């Protein structure tokens, strides 16, 4: 296997490394880092989902009503005999009041645990993705090929078959800062689609959390759209189709209902909602009925957004112009168009 670029998301970037911002397609040395970065998306989304569930209006109402009811039940005798709120508060100087609170403490703990259990049951599917990314082959579905075998390829090989396999890495864009990958996007064309109705899915897109405030997601999304146009052009050339004027491209991408940042990004770039499912793990089995019920209560779903556009033969020239004038869409490396904070 090719020596892999190390990526530890729990450690800061190497401060001694040159603060250069660059981009690269997926090559064998970035295979492990790319898988880690794609898997980190689901780790971040599970964290976002846990936060969303805990602070949702339903959770707040549940905690307020249940805990309020428990406290009222325990202290009702003191409420009845109190003429004013101040008089009621004075009872907290008495030991027996605190004894009553200690007695119901286990019940209060169980109430909090019950909410935590619900949160776990709803969000565990996302943890399953990152946990089984390689073992269950999820990573191969994201990249569209066997990533383990890809990591063993010789980047300098002149063997036609290996060159063809290496070219699959062009469907992934990685942004590198201080010699460490910080953003990634992967597109996979639908093999069942045709030149006239070409479908490409953004199977993975993630930004390292510490750089989520920088608009790298906009950059990799733009790259994904342009890459879809390039793939159509290559597909047409492979099938000896000279004119693609009037052909339709559909770019698909998933976003979770609780991830308002990604949803806003997609809507801002012209994507529209196409479908919705309660299967949070896109690679796993369908959820159980009770899981669907919980997700419906909290309005948690995985939604598919799409961008549809019709191409023209002249688009190829415009595409090349955009590629040459855009730092992160260009083919040259070590681009310094944008620099995040160290």
N, C-alpha and C positions, 0 to 999 in steps of 0.2 A: 504493500500500500504506500502511496505517496505520502511523504511527511506532511502532517496536517498543521494548519495554522491554529494555534491555541486560542480558544475563546471561553473565558470564564465570566459569566454575567454577574457574578457576585463580587467581582473585583473591579476596581477602577482601571481605566486605560493606562498604559505605560506612559508616564509623564516624560520619560527620557526619549520616547519615540518622536520623530519629526512630525509636527502638527499639520500634516498634509491630508487633504480630503481628496479621495479618488473613487473611481468606480471600476468594476470589473465584472465580466460574466462569470458564471460558475465554472471553475476549473478544479481538477482533482484535489489540490491542496486545501481548498475551501469547503470540501464536502462535509466534514464534521461540523465546522462552524456554521455552515448554511443550515444543516439539520437542527442545530442548537437554536439558531435564531428563529427558524420557522416554528419550532416547538415552544419557544418562549412566548409566542403570540397567544397560545392557549393558556399558558401560565398567567399572563397578564389579564386575559379575559376572565379567568376564574376569579382572580382578585377583584376585578371590576364588578363581576356578578355578585360576589359575596358582599361587597360594599353596597351595591344597588339593593339587594334583598334586605340587608339589615336596616337601611335607612328609608325603605319604601314606606309609603303611607299605611299600607296594610300592617306592616311590622310595628309601626309606631302605635297604631290604634290597638293592635293586639296586646302589646306590652303595657300600654296605658290602662286599658280596661281590665286585664287580668291581674296585673300587679295592684292597681287601684282597688279592685274588688277584694283581693287578699288582705290588703292593709285595712280596708274598711271593716272587713269581717273580724280581724284580730283586735281592732281598736274601737269597735262599735259602742261598747259600754261607756267608754270615755267620751265619745262623740255625743251620746244621748244626754249625759249629765252636764255637759258643758253649755253655758249660756252664750259664750262668745269664743271666737277663734283664739284669743289670747289665753283664755282660761283653759282651752283644750291643750295649747302648747305647754302650759305650766305642768301638765301631768307627766311630761317627758322627764321631769326631775325625779319621778318615782321609779324605783327599781322594777316594780311589777309591769310597768309599760314596756320596758326594755326586755323583760322576760318574754312577754307576748311576741315581741318582734323577733326574738331569737327562736321562738317556737315555730314561727312561720317562715324562717329563713330557708330551710330546706325546700319549701314549696316555691319560694321565689327563685331559688337556684334551678329547680326543675323547669320553671317557666322559661328561664333564659336558655337552658339546655335544649328545651323543645324547639325553640326558634333556631338555635344553632344546628339542630338535627335537620330541620327543614332546609336550611341553607345548604348544608352538606349534601342532602339528597338531590337538590336541584342542580348544584354546580359540579358535582363529582364527575359528570360525563366529560367536562372540559379537562379535568386533571387526568382522566384516562387517556386522552389524546397525547399529551406531553409525556406521560409515563410509558406509553406503548408505541411511541413514534417509530422507533426502529424495529422493535421486537415483533409488532403486528403488521409491519410493512406500510404503515400510514405514510411514512416519508416518501415511499416510492410513488404513492398516489399524488402527493404534492408536487413532486418534481417530474413525474411522468416517465420515470425509468428507475432501474435498480441503482440506488445511490452508492451502495457498498461496492458494487462492481465498478461504478464510475470512479470511485476514489482510488482504485487500483490501476487506472489507465495511465499511460505515459504521455504526458502533454506534448512531448517532442516526437511522438511516433508518426511515421509516414505510412503506416498500414491503413489502407482505405477504410476498412471496417472500424478501426479505432478512431480515425479522424471523424467518421460519421457519428460515432458515439460521443466524442468530445464536443461536436457541434450542438448537441442537445443542451449543453450548458449555456448556450447563447439565449435560451429562453428564461434565464434567471439573471437578474441584475443585483449586484451587491455594492453597497456604498461602504467604503473603508475610511476610517479615521484613525490616525496614529497606529497604522498597521493592524487595526482590528475592525472586523465587520460590525457595522452599527445599524444597517438597514438592508432589507432584502425584498424582492418581489419576484414571483415566478408565474409565468403564463403557460398554459397547456392547451393546445388546439384540440377541439373535439374531432376525433377521427371519423365520426359519422357525418360531419358537416360537409358541405360542398363548397365549391368556389363561389357559386351564386348566393349561397346562404352560409357564410363562414362564421363559425362560433369559436370563441376563445374564452377560456376561464382563467381568471386570476386565482390560482389555486393556493397561493400563499403570499402574504404581504405583512411585514412587521418592521417596527422601528424599536431599537433598544430603548427601554423605558427612560433612561436618563436623558435621551435626546428626543423624547416625544413632543417637546414644545417647539422643536425646530421643524420646518415644513418639509422634512424628508419624505413624508407620506405623499405629499403632492408630487414630488419629483418622481418617485417610483411608480405612482399611478399614471403620470404622463408617459413615462417610459413604457408601461404595460400597454397603453392604448396604441402608441406608435409601433410597438413590437407586434401587436395584432395585425396592423396594416402590413408590416414587413412579411409576416408569415403568410398572409393571403397572397402577396406578390410571389413569394417563393413557391407556394402551392400551385399557382397559376402557371408559372414557368415550368414546374415539374410535369404538369399535365399538358404542356404545350398550348395553353390558352393565351392568345395574344391580347385580347381585350377583356378587361375586368370592369369596364364602365357599367355602372348600375348594380354591381354586386353589393350585397349587404353584409356588414360585419356586426356581430353582436358580441360585446365584451361583458362577461358575467363575473360577479364577485359577491361573496357572502359577507354579511355584517350582522352582528347580534343586536337585538332590539335595545339592549341596555347600553350599547356603545354609541353614545350620541356623537362623539367626535368623528368616528368613521362614517356614520350615517350622514352627518353634515358635510363631510368631505365628498362623499359620493354624490349627494344631491347638488352640491355646488358645481360639480364637474359634469352635470347633465345626466347622471344615472337616475333611473326610476325603479320603483319597487315592482318586481315581477311575481314573486311567490314567497311563501312563508312556511316554515315547518317547525315542529317542536323537537326535532331530532338535533340536539345541540352538537353531538359528535357526528361530523359529516362522514366519517369512515366506519362507524359502528352500527350496531343493530338498532332497530326502531325502539323508542322508549316504551316503557310499560304504561298502562292506562293511568295508574296513580301518579306517575311522573308527569304525564301530559296534564293531568288535573292540577297539579301544583304549579306547573309552568303557566297554565292559563290564568290561575289566580293572580300571579305576579306579572303577567304579560311578558313572559320571557320566551323568545323565539329566535331562530336563525333565519334571516331573510336573505333572499337573493335579489340583487339589484343588477340592472342591465343598461348598457349604453349601446344604442343601435345607430349606425350611420352608413350611408351609401357612398361608395367610393367612385372615383373617376380615374381614367388612365393618367391624367395629369397629376394626380395625387402623388405619384412616385417622385416627381421632380420636387414638389413642395415638401415631401417627406425628407428627401436628401438635404434640402435647404434647412429644414428645421434641425436635422441631425447635426449639420455643420455649425449652426449658430448657437446651439444649446450645449452648454458645458457638460451636463450630465447625460445628454443623449448622444454626445459625440463618441467616436470610436477611439479617441486618444485617451490615455490613462493620466493619472495624477492631475486631475482637474482641480483648480482652486477657486471654483466659482463661489462656493459658500463654505464658511468655516464656523463650526459650532464652538461653543465654549469648551475650554479644556476640561 
